[in-house]
């Protein structure tokens, strides 16, 4: 029976490696190779939604206000009901830069029914800018924990202008220091790339569309074309929902990996990482329990069967079983190596992918169980139930 599973696992990994858009490649900061256009007449407005981000927001705001190569660039932070001094930390960081006057803070309004917290905060920022200064050429939607390379915004703007992109996004380098981060963060990036191959997402002829919410540059005309942020107001996976709307509306999108722009949000233990995944995993599967079952079966086939078959084959001296299991495990490890290297981990770390996969599978099941209990996924002291509605009292 194990052999009947190991052979399909090997075939599946061969298909993934050779036929799924080279998803495993980890090209870093490709946007810096774009030819810089004349940006003197291009206006960019950054909107930063923040809810209880006092520990990380200061350096992020400073990194935005220290951007180079932009003639007209302003930053609006939307304080989404923080009670930890987020606004004060951001204001203090801005006061230490030469561009303090280009920074402002808006207070988020009470969360309306049918809106998720982050999208409502972004909408508040967009409307504040429109009321104060009118529409810009581009919006930069970026999180309160993102440390931007001094030339990052100019580089991604150059990418968008030179290639006629309506949306350009970066999956920034995530914090990867603790034991749990080293096990789970590179695996998260790998799984995301496998689900949304970047080459497919960047191909206007394919329907695949993806973005990473930490850094999204969006052309204002594209935002207007999709009907504004209201078009994705209930989305938990808001970045990919936005990319899908833009692409279906005829816009061109691009997503890349970055090392020079990074998150300074540390995940100190497994519980925090668990909550992050639990919040949206079931939504990612279209809230389908059948898809959860399929996910458990496929993850088991791809990530559990290969090492088990390899060990069992060696123990039983079954050459075919050992060879099929080892072939699948070798392909899996080879595919994961570029991501491991991108996170500056030793090559041996690629062998831990099966363990990370098991943990992510259990997190997904827990996400489904939470939704079955009408609790949804919890994040930033908000609990999201079916349809993205906010649970009472949160």
C-alpha positions as CSV (number, residue, x, y, z in Angstrom):
1,X,0.0,0.0,0.0
2,X,2.9,2.4,0.8
3,X,4.4,1.7,-2.7
4,X,1.0,2.5,-4.3
5,X,1.3,6.0,-2.7
6,X,5.1,6.6,-3.2
7,X,5.0,6.1,-6.9
8,X,2.2,8.8,-7.4
9,X,4.1,11.1,-5.0
10,X,7.3,10.9,-7.1
11,X,5.2,11.5,-10.3
12,X,3.5,14.5,-8.6
13,X,6.8,16.1,-7.6
14,X,8.1,15.6,-11.1
15,X,5.1,17.4,-12.4
16,X,5.4,20.2,-9.9
17,X,9.1,20.8,-10.5
18,X,8.9,20.7,-14.3
19,X,5.4,21.8,-15.2
20,X,4.2,24.4,-12.6
21,X,5.8,27.5,-13.9
22,X,9.2,27.1,-12.2
23,X,7.5,28.2,-9.0
24,X,10.4,27.1,-6.9
25,X,12.8,29.7,-8.3
26,X,13.7,32.4,-5.9
27,X,14.8,35.4,-7.9
28,X,15.3,38.4,-5.5
29,X,14.7,42.1,-6.1
30,X,14.2,41.8,-9.8
31,X,12.4,45.2,-9.8
32,X,15.7,47.0,-9.3
33,X,16.8,46.1,-12.9
34,X,14.0,48.2,-14.4
35,X,15.0,51.3,-16.3
36,X,14.1,54.4,-14.2
37,X,11.5,56.7,-16.0
38,X,11.2,60.4,-15.4
39,X,9.3,60.5,-12.1
40,X,9.2,64.2,-11.7
41,X,5.5,64.3,-12.7
42,X,4.5,61.1,-11.0
43,X,2.7,61.3,-7.6
44,X,2.6,58.4,-5.2
45,X,0.6,58.3,-2.0
46,X,1.5,55.6,0.6
47,X,-1.3,54.4,2.9
48,X,-0.2,52.4,6.0
49,X,-3.0,50.7,8.0
50,X,-1.9,50.1,11.6
51,X,-3.6,48.5,14.6
52,X,-1.5,48.1,17.8
53,X,1.8,48.3,15.9
54,X,3.8,50.5,18.3
55,X,6.6,48.0,18.5
56,X,7.3,48.0,14.8
57,X,5.7,51.0,13.2
58,X,8.5,53.6,13.9
59,X,11.3,52.2,11.7
60,X,8.7,51.4,9.0
61,X,7.5,55.0,8.8
62,X,11.1,56.3,8.9
63,X,12.0,53.9,6.0
64,X,9.1,55.4,3.9
65,X,10.0,59.0,4.6
66,X,13.6,58.3,3.6
67,X,12.8,57.0,0.1
68,X,14.9,58.3,-2.7
69,X,14.2,59.2,-6.3
70,X,10.6,60.3,-5.8
71,X,9.6,63.9,-6.5
72,X,6.1,63.8,-5.0
73,X,5.6,61.1,-2.3
74,X,3.6,61.4,0.9
75,X,2.7,58.9,3.6
76,X,-0.6,58.6,5.5
77,X,-0.9,56.2,8.5
78,X,-4.3,55.1,9.5
79,X,-4.5,54.4,13.2
80,X,-7.2,51.6,13.4
81,X,-8.3,51.9,17.0
82,X,-4.8,51.2,18.5
83,X,-4.5,51.3,22.3
84,X,-0.7,50.8,22.5
85,X,0.5,54.2,21.3
86,X,0.9,53.3,17.7
87,X,0.2,56.9,16.5
88,X,2.6,58.4,18.9
89,X,5.4,56.0,17.9
90,X,4.8,56.8,14.2
91,X,4.7,60.5,14.8
92,X,7.9,60.3,16.8
93,X,9.7,58.4,14.0
94,X,8.5,60.9,11.4
95,X,9.8,63.9,13.5
96,X,13.3,62.5,13.2
97,X,13.3,62.7,9.4
98,X,13.7,65.6,7.0
99,X,10.3,64.9,5.4
100,X,8.1,65.1,8.5
101,X,5.7,67.5,6.7
102,X,5.0,64.7,4.1
103,X,3.6,62.5,6.9
104,X,0.1,62.6,8.3
105,X,-2.1,60.4,10.5
106,X,-5.8,59.6,10.1
107,X,-8.0,57.8,12.6
108,X,-10.0,54.9,11.3
109,X,-13.7,55.0,11.6
110,X,-15.9,52.4,13.3
111,X,-15.8,49.2,11.3
112,X,-18.8,49.0,9.0
113,X,-20.7,45.6,8.5
114,X,-19.2,43.6,5.7
115,X,-15.8,45.2,5.8
116,X,-12.6,43.6,7.2
117,X,-10.4,45.8,9.4
118,X,-7.5,46.2,7.1
119,X,-9.5,47.1,4.0
120,X,-11.6,49.5,5.9
121,X,-8.4,51.2,7.2
122,X,-7.0,51.4,3.7
123,X,-10.3,52.9,2.4
124,X,-10.1,55.5,5.2
125,X,-6.6,56.4,4.1
126,X,-7.6,56.6,0.4
127,X,-10.6,58.8,1.1
128,X,-8.5,61.1,3.4
129,X,-6.0,61.6,0.6
130,X,-8.7,62.1,-2.0
131,X,-10.4,64.8,0.1
132,X,-7.2,66.6,1.0
133,X,-5.1,66.4,-2.2
134,X,-7.0,64.6,-4.9
135,X,-6.1,61.3,-6.6
136,X,-2.4,60.4,-7.1
137,X,-1.0,58.5,-10.0
138,X,-0.2,55.5,-7.8
139,X,-1.1,54.2,-4.4
140,X,1.4,52.3,-2.2
141,X,-0.4,50.0,0.2
142,X,2.2,48.8,2.7
143,X,2.1,47.3,6.2
144,X,3.2,48.9,9.4
145,X,6.1,46.4,9.9
146,X,7.8,46.8,6.5
147,X,11.3,48.3,6.3
148,X,11.7,49.6,2.8
149,X,15.0,49.8,1.1
150,X,15.7,53.5,0.5
151,X,15.2,53.0,-3.3
152,X,12.5,50.4,-3.1
153,X,9.5,52.6,-4.0
154,X,11.3,54.3,-6.9
155,X,12.4,50.9,-8.2
156,X,9.0,49.3,-8.1
157,X,7.6,52.5,-9.7
158,X,10.1,52.1,-12.5
159,X,9.0,48.5,-12.9
160,X,5.4,49.5,-13.2
161,X,6.0,52.4,-15.6
162,X,8.5,50.6,-17.9
163,X,6.3,47.6,-18.2
164,X,2.9,49.2,-18.1
165,X,1.8,47.5,-14.9
166,X,-1.4,48.3,-13.1
167,X,-0.3,46.5,-9.9
168,X,3.2,45.6,-8.8
169,X,3.8,43.8,-5.5
170,X,6.6,42.4,-3.4
171,X,6.7,39.5,-1.1
172,X,9.2,41.0,1.3
173,X,11.8,39.1,3.3
174,X,9.9,37.9,6.4
175,X,11.5,37.8,9.9
176,X,13.4,34.5,10.2
177,X,15.5,34.2,13.3
178,X,13.8,32.0,15.9
179,X,13.6,28.2,15.7
180,X,10.0,28.3,14.7
181,X,10.5,31.1,12.2
182,X,13.3,29.2,10.6
183,X,11.1,26.1,10.3
184,X,7.9,27.7,9.1
185,X,8.6,31.0,7.4
186,X,10.6,29.8,4.3
187,X,8.1,27.0,4.0
188,X,5.3,29.5,4.0
189,X,6.9,31.4,1.1
190,X,7.5,28.1,-0.7
191,X,3.8,27.0,-0.3
192,X,2.6,30.4,-1.5
193,X,4.8,30.2,-4.6
194,X,3.5,26.7,-5.3
195,X,-0.1,27.9,-5.0
196,X,0.5,31.0,-7.0
197,X,3.4,30.5,-9.4
198,X,4.9,34.0,-9.9
199,X,5.5,33.4,-13.5
200,X,1.9,32.5,-14.1
201,X,0.6,35.4,-12.0
202,X,2.8,37.8,-14.0
203,X,1.6,36.4,-17.3
204,X,-1.3,38.4,-18.7
205,X,-2.5,35.4,-20.6
206,X,-3.1,33.3,-17.5
207,X,-5.9,33.7,-14.9
208,X,-3.6,33.2,-11.9
209,X,-3.3,36.4,-9.9
210,X,-1.5,37.1,-6.7
211,X,0.0,39.9,-4.6
212,X,1.6,40.2,-1.2
213,X,-0.1,42.8,1.1
214,X,3.1,44.0,2.7
215,X,4.0,46.1,-0.4
216,X,1.5,46.8,-3.3
217,X,1.9,49.6,-5.8
218,X,-1.4,50.2,-7.5
219,X,-2.2,52.5,-10.3
220,X,-5.1,54.8,-9.4
221,X,-6.8,54.3,-12.7
222,X,-6.9,50.5,-12.0
223,X,-8.3,51.1,-8.5
224,X,-11.1,53.3,-10.1
225,X,-11.7,50.7,-12.8
226,X,-12.5,47.9,-10.3
227,X,-14.8,50.2,-8.3
228,X,-12.4,51.1,-5.5
229,X,-11.5,49.0,-2.4
230,X,-15.2,48.4,-1.8
231,X,-14.8,45.6,-4.4
232,X,-12.8,43.6,-1.9
233,X,-14.3,44.9,1.3
234,X,-15.0,41.5,2.8
235,X,-11.8,39.7,1.7
236,X,-9.6,38.1,4.3
237,X,-6.9,37.3,1.7
238,X,-7.2,40.9,0.5
239,X,-3.9,41.1,-1.4
240,X,-4.7,38.2,-3.8
241,X,-8.3,39.4,-4.1
242,X,-7.1,42.8,-5.2
243,X,-4.7,41.3,-7.7
244,X,-7.5,39.1,-9.1
245,X,-9.9,42.0,-9.5
246,X,-7.2,44.1,-11.3
247,X,-6.3,41.3,-13.6
248,X,-9.8,40.3,-14.4
249,X,-10.5,44.0,-15.2
250,X,-7.8,43.8,-17.9
251,X,-4.9,45.2,-15.8
252,X,-1.4,43.8,-15.8
253,X,0.1,42.6,-12.5
254,X,3.5,41.6,-11.3
255,X,4.7,39.9,-8.1
256,X,8.3,39.4,-7.0
257,X,10.4,38.4,-4.1
258,X,12.5,40.9,-2.2
259,X,15.5,40.6,0.2
260,X,16.3,44.3,0.4
261,X,12.8,45.2,1.7
262,X,11.9,43.2,4.8
263,X,9.4,42.8,7.7
264,X,10.6,43.5,11.2
265,X,7.7,41.6,12.7
266,X,9.1,38.8,14.9
267,X,7.1,35.7,15.5
268,X,8.5,34.6,18.9
269,X,6.7,31.3,19.2
270,X,4.5,28.7,17.4
271,X,1.2,30.1,18.8
272,X,1.6,33.5,17.0
273,X,2.5,31.8,13.7
274,X,-0.4,29.4,14.2
275,X,-2.9,32.3,14.7
276,X,-1.6,34.0,11.5
277,X,-2.3,30.9,9.4
278,X,-5.5,29.9,11.1
279,X,-7.0,33.3,10.4
280,X,-7.2,32.7,6.6
281,X,-6.4,29.1,5.8
282,X,-10.0,28.0,5.6
283,X,-10.9,31.0,3.5
284,X,-8.0,30.2,1.1
285,X,-9.9,26.9,0.5
286,X,-13.1,28.7,-0.3
287,X,-14.6,27.7,3.1
288,X,-15.0,24.2,1.7
289,X,-14.7,21.2,4.0
290,X,-14.3,19.0,1.0
291,X,-11.3,21.0,0.0
292,X,-9.9,20.6,3.5
293,X,-10.1,16.9,3.1
294,X,-8.4,17.1,-0.3
295,X,-5.7,19.3,1.2
296,X,-5.0,16.9,4.0
297,X,-4.8,14.0,1.5
298,X,-2.6,15.9,-1.0
299,X,-0.3,17.3,1.7
300,X,0.1,13.8,3.1
301,X,0.9,12.3,-0.3
302,X,3.4,15.1,-1.2
303,X,5.2,15.6,2.1
304,X,4.6,12.6,4.4
305,X,4.8,9.7,2.0
306,X,8.2,10.4,0.5
307,X,10.3,10.3,3.7
308,X,8.2,7.5,5.2
309,X,8.5,5.4,2.1
310,X,12.3,6.0,2.0
311,X,12.8,4.9,5.5
312,X,10.4,2.0,5.2
313,X,12.0,0.8,2.0
314,X,15.5,0.9,3.5
315,X,14.3,-0.9,6.6
316,X,12.5,-3.6,4.6
317,X,15.2,-3.8,2.0
318,X,12.6,-3.0,-0.6
319,X,14.6,-1.3,-3.4
320,X,11.6,-0.1,-5.4
321,X,9.9,1.4,-2.4
322,X,13.0,3.1,-1.2
323,X,13.8,4.4,-4.7
324,X,10.4,5.8,-5.3
325,X,10.3,7.5,-1.9
326,X,13.8,8.9,-2.2
327,X,13.1,10.2,-5.7
328,X,10.1,12.2,-4.4
329,X,12.0,13.4,-1.4
330,X,15.0,14.4,-3.5
331,X,12.8,16.4,-5.9
332,X,11.0,18.1,-3.0
333,X,14.3,19.0,-1.3
334,X,15.8,20.3,-4.5
335,X,12.7,22.5,-5.2
336,X,12.9,23.9,-1.7
337,X,16.6,24.7,-1.7
338,X,16.4,28.1,-3.5
339,X,14.0,29.4,-0.9
340,X,16.2,28.0,1.9
341,X,19.2,29.8,0.4
342,X,17.2,33.0,0.0
343,X,16.6,32.9,3.7
344,X,20.3,32.2,4.3
345,X,19.7,28.9,6.0
346,X,22.0,25.9,5.7
347,X,21.1,23.5,2.9
348,X,20.2,20.8,5.4
349,X,17.2,22.9,6.4
350,X,15.6,21.8,3.2
351,X,15.1,18.4,4.8
352,X,12.7,19.9,7.3
353,X,10.0,20.7,4.8
354,X,7.9,17.6,5.6
355,X,7.7,18.6,9.3
356,X,6.7,22.2,8.3
357,X,4.1,20.7,5.9
358,X,2.5,18.6,8.7
359,X,2.2,21.6,11.0
360,X,0.6,23.8,8.3
361,X,-1.8,21.0,7.5
362,X,-2.9,20.8,11.2
363,X,-3.2,24.6,11.2
364,X,-5.5,24.4,8.2
365,X,-7.7,21.8,9.9
366,X,-7.8,23.9,13.0
367,X,-8.9,26.9,10.9
368,X,-11.8,24.8,9.4
369,X,-12.8,23.6,12.9
370,X,-12.9,27.3,14.2
371,X,-15.2,28.2,11.3
372,X,-17.4,25.2,12.0
373,X,-17.8,26.6,15.6
374,X,-18.7,30.0,14.1
375,X,-15.5,31.6,15.6
376,X,-13.7,32.2,12.3
377,X,-10.0,33.3,12.4
378,X,-8.8,35.7,15.0
379,X,-6.3,38.5,14.2
380,X,-5.5,41.9,15.8
381,X,-8.3,41.3,18.4
382,X,-10.9,40.8,15.7
383,X,-12.6,37.5,15.0
384,X,-13.7,36.9,11.4
385,X,-16.6,34.5,10.9
386,X,-18.2,33.4,7.6
387,X,-18.2,36.0,4.8
388,X,-15.5,38.1,6.6
389,X,-18.1,39.6,9.0
390,X,-16.7,40.8,12.3
391,X,-17.9,38.8,15.3
392,X,-19.7,40.8,17.9
393,X,-17.7,42.3,20.7
394,X,-14.4,42.2,18.9
